[in-house]
Amino acid sequence: MSDIQSFRESVRAFIAEHAPKSLYGARRGRFDGYWGGRKAQPEPDVKRWFEAALERRLIAPTWPQEFGGGGLSRDHVLVWEEELTALALPPPLVGVGLTMIGPTLLDYGTEQQKREHLPRIVRGEVRWAQGYSEPGAGSDLASLSTRAVREGDDFIINGQKIWTTHADKSDFIFALVRTNTQVKKQLGITFILIDMETPGVSTRPIDLISGWSPFCETFFDNVRVSAKNVVGNVDAGWTVAKALLGYERSMIGEAMSSELDGAERTLVARARQALGAAAGPLPDPDLRRNIAELAMDVETFAFAVDRLRQTVQEGHKPGAESSTLKVVGSDLKQRRWELGVRVAGPDGLGWEGPSYDAADLKTTREWLRSRANTIEGGTSEIQLNIIAKQVLGLGGGKP
Ligand SMILES: Cc1cc2nc3c(=O)[nH]c(=O)nc-3n(C[C@H](O)[C@H](O)[C@H](O)COP(=O)(O)OP(=O)(O)OC[C@H]3O[C@@H](n4cnc5c(N)ncnc54)[C@H](O)[C@@H]3O)c2cc1C
């Protein structure tokens, strides 16, 4: 038996022994995983699943063991992810600690920053938020104006971030702040880690049309932060910020690929119900073609995601190419839920009440949520500009 096969056997045995039955299939509903953090109050089964995976070093499987990771290869991690997906089991821990700031600290953090933060992410003790966007700096992120002024060994930070996902539930935020106003805007930015409990940090939630409100405004009012919390060099945060965006966009692409897996089966089953066609080809040829096109594009997308994953395993950092996954994945997610609403017919816009089943309600909310896919992590227009300039070398950019 190959090493990978025997690893698969051991993962299956681990899941059979430790995954609570209540979590089987949970990913098909609205449970996206446990986020951890100081304020977390997980259900007993969720906690049990997390603790078992922590013990087995499966929380951050590719990270070095000295920081609490599993030290596994991407091929092994793929097996772990495939086995979770097959049972629609949620990962034991999710969040931007694992997918964004952790990998960035591994690349750019000081030894002290790695030792302080990485094991706490793995143990689920600290939940992270991303403090990039500001009211005057979204697509044009380098225009950000949250100010950090040096005072001895510290920085004093003043300003505002916006669209900070789950800031009110987070313990730490990685933020971009302006430390120099006398140079080209990209050259005066610093990447800094801020404890949300520091005096002067406050958050205010923002409501969304989907009825789900993860967003906050985050305010900094004379917040004192040690210069030891700067990642990379002062005024050189733009490089760190862009590297993190590479991780963010590949993470979004991978997450979308796994969420879209098997979408056509659900759509066909729902269409059969709605059209009263238990077997044979769906009687609506237009719908049939749209579902088939989606299924083929989802499959091709999964290959592209796998290919990027392979190159990352070979030591390549996800760069501008991750923008292609972000653009295509967002488009597929929106097509998938447009079709979901179409197939559900009059039930496709159900919001609440006994006449709608759980699948109808999920469809409406996911359709609304998918509007944000082409905005979060950088809009599709911005990704297309990046691809044109940095991947294809058009308009004076370098491929
Ligand atoms: C679900 C979700 C979660 C998010 N989470 C976070 C978070 O945790 N932390 C955080 O910091 N931010 C977060 N954001 C914010 C996100 O990064 C910004 O919304 C995004 O970068 C766009 O910025 P903006 O909203 O200011 O839009 P704008 O930049 O004002 O853009 C408006 C429109 O103009 C277009 N446009 C702008 N410039 C160009 C150009 N040069 N060429 C072509 N078209 C252009 C855009 O594509 C867009 O359609 C989140 C957003 C969403 C939707």
Ligand as a Chemical Component Dictionary entry (heavy atoms), coordinates in Angstrom:
data_LIG
# 
_chem_comp.id                   LIG 
_chem_comp.type                 NON-POLYMER 
_chem_comp.pdbx_formal_charge   0 
_chem_comp.three_letter_code    LIG 
# 
loop_
_chem_comp_atom.comp_id 
_chem_comp_atom.atom_id 
_chem_comp_atom.alt_atom_id 
_chem_comp_atom.type_symbol 
_chem_comp_atom.charge 
_chem_comp_atom.model_Cartn_x 
_chem_comp_atom.model_Cartn_y 
_chem_comp_atom.model_Cartn_z 
_chem_comp_atom.pdbx_ordinal 
LIG C1  C1  C 0 -18.417 39.694 1.523   1  
LIG C2  C2  C 0 -17.329 40.717 1.648   2  
LIG C3  C3  C 0 -16.383 40.580 2.649   3  
LIG C4  C4  C 0 -15.378 41.555 2.801   4  
LIG N1  N1  N 0 -14.512 41.437 3.855   5  
LIG C5  C5  C 0 -13.565 42.375 4.034   6  
LIG C6  C6  C 0 -12.682 42.295 5.148   7  
LIG O1  O1  O 0 -12.796 41.400 5.994   8  
LIG N2  N2  N 0 -11.740 43.235 5.301   9  
LIG C7  C7  C 0 -11.585 44.259 4.407   10 
LIG O2  O2  O 0 -10.662 45.057 4.570   11 
LIG N3  N3  N 0 -12.430 44.398 3.333   12 
LIG C8  C8  C 0 -13.418 43.490 3.138   13 
LIG N4  N4  N 0 -14.293 43.605 2.078   14 
LIG C9  C9  C 0 -14.215 44.789 1.229   15 
LIG C10 C10 C 0 -13.739 44.519 -0.190  16 
LIG O3  O3  O 0 -12.380 44.221 -0.220  17 
LIG C11 C11 C 0 -14.082 45.778 -1.018  18 
LIG O4  O4  O 0 -15.485 45.906 -1.048  19 
LIG C12 C12 C 0 -13.562 45.682 -2.437  20 
LIG O5  O5  O 0 -12.167 45.723 -2.445  21 
LIG C13 C13 C 0 -14.120 46.793 -3.335  22 
LIG O6  O6  O 0 -13.940 48.044 -2.761  23 
LIG P1  P1  P 0 -15.165 49.062 -2.641  24 
LIG O7  O7  O 0 -16.305 48.345 -1.997  25 
LIG O8  O8  O 0 -14.668 50.290 -1.972  26 
LIG O9  O9  O 0 -15.613 49.371 -4.125  27 
LIG P2  P2  P 0 -14.974 50.465 -5.108  28 
LIG O10 O10 O 0 -13.506 50.346 -5.090  29 
LIG O11 O11 O 0 -15.571 51.793 -4.791  30 
LIG O12 O12 O 0 -15.496 49.967 -6.514  31 
LIG C14 C14 C 0 -16.796 50.300 -7.030  32 
LIG C15 C15 C 0 -16.914 49.749 -8.453  33 
LIG O13 O13 O 0 -15.962 50.378 -9.322  34 
LIG C16 C16 C 0 -15.154 49.395 -9.978  35 
LIG N5  N5  N 0 -13.779 49.894 -10.129 36 
LIG C17 C17 C 0 -13.032 50.540 -9.196  37 
LIG N6  N6  N 0 -11.794 50.799 -9.686  38 
LIG C18 C18 C 0 -11.747 50.280 -10.937 39 
LIG C19 C19 C 0 -10.732 50.204 -11.956 40 
LIG N7  N7  N 0 -9.521  50.719 -11.770 41 
LIG N8  N8  N 0 -11.034 49.585 -13.130 42 
LIG C20 C20 C 0 -12.277 49.040 -13.320 43 
LIG N9  N9  N 0 -13.288 49.086 -12.396 44 
LIG C21 C21 C 0 -13.022 49.691 -11.226 45 
LIG C22 C22 C 0 -15.190 48.186 -9.060  46 
LIG O14 O14 O 0 -14.912 46.988 -9.770  47 
LIG C23 C23 C 0 -16.618 48.246 -8.520  48 
LIG O15 O15 O 0 -17.495 47.635 -9.433  49 
LIG C24 C24 C 0 -15.309 42.673 1.911   50 
LIG C25 C25 C 0 -16.267 42.807 0.885   51 
LIG C26 C26 C 0 -17.277 41.853 0.764   52 
LIG C27 C27 C 0 -18.314 42.055 -0.313  53 
# 
loop_
_chem_comp_bond.comp_id 
_chem_comp_bond.atom_id_1 
_chem_comp_bond.atom_id_2 
_chem_comp_bond.value_order 
_chem_comp_bond.pdbx_ordinal 
LIG C1  C2  SING 1  
LIG C2  C3  SING 2  
LIG C2  C26 DOUB 3  
LIG C3  C4  DOUB 4  
LIG C4  N1  SING 5  
LIG C4  C24 SING 6  
LIG N1  C5  DOUB 7  
LIG C5  C6  SING 8  
LIG C5  C8  SING 9  
LIG C6  O1  DOUB 10 
LIG C6  N2  SING 11 
LIG N2  C7  SING 12 
LIG C7  O2  DOUB 13 
LIG C7  N3  SING 14 
LIG N3  C8  DOUB 15 
LIG C8  N4  SING 16 
LIG N4  C9  SING 17 
LIG N4  C24 SING 18 
LIG C9  C10 SING 19 
LIG C10 O3  SING 20 
LIG C10 C11 SING 21 
LIG C11 O4  SING 22 
LIG C11 C12 SING 23 
LIG C12 O5  SING 24 
LIG C12 C13 SING 25 
LIG C13 O6  SING 26 
LIG O6  P1  SING 27 
LIG P1  O7  DOUB 28 
LIG P1  O8  SING 29 
LIG P1  O9  SING 30 
LIG O9  P2  SING 31 
LIG P2  O10 DOUB 32 
LIG P2  O11 SING 33 
LIG P2  O12 SING 34 
LIG O12 C14 SING 35 
LIG C14 C15 SING 36 
LIG C15 O13 SING 37 
LIG C15 C23 SING 38 
LIG O13 C16 SING 39 
LIG C16 N5  SING 40 
LIG C16 C22 SING 41 
LIG N5  C17 SING 42 
LIG N5  C21 SING 43 
LIG C17 N6  DOUB 44 
LIG N6  C18 SING 45 
LIG C18 C19 SING 46 
LIG C18 C21 DOUB 47 
LIG C19 N7  SING 48 
LIG C19 N8  DOUB 49 
LIG N8  C20 SING 50 
LIG C20 N9  DOUB 51 
LIG N9  C21 SING 52 
LIG C22 O14 SING 53 
LIG C22 C23 SING 54 
LIG C23 O15 SING 55 
LIG C24 C25 DOUB 56 
LIG C25 C26 SING 57 
LIG C26 C27 SING 58 
# 
